């Protein structure tokens, strides 16, 4: 009787399951994007090329198990696609597909703090100008 040894091509991991963005309810998308850690993951993926970032390349203040759960939530919300490449799991933001399903939603999340700060500064300046004219 011949015993089968695992080969380098055999993976012990279960391949990730991806939810098509068209099947995602709005509530699931909003919940996925509400968490600050997931917002960081999405922002960093938006600034990277497809399949460039592995799961271990993100600097977020959570355990590996918690990070895995965050990735699962993003996959279930149709925001993320993952594939295994050897020992690494690579990620791709499904921006075009998600934008088709929820136009403008991802753009709101991807707004940088600098953009928000400059708008707050502009609002403050406009208020001061109005008060000075009065």
Secondary structure, DSSP 8 states (H G I E B T S, - for coil): -------TT--SS-------GGG--HHHHHHHHHSHHHHHHHHHHHTS-TT-EEGGG---SS-HHHHHHHHHHHHHTTSEEEEEETTEEEEEE-HHHHHHHSTTHHHHHH--HHHHHHHHHHHHHHHHHHHHH-
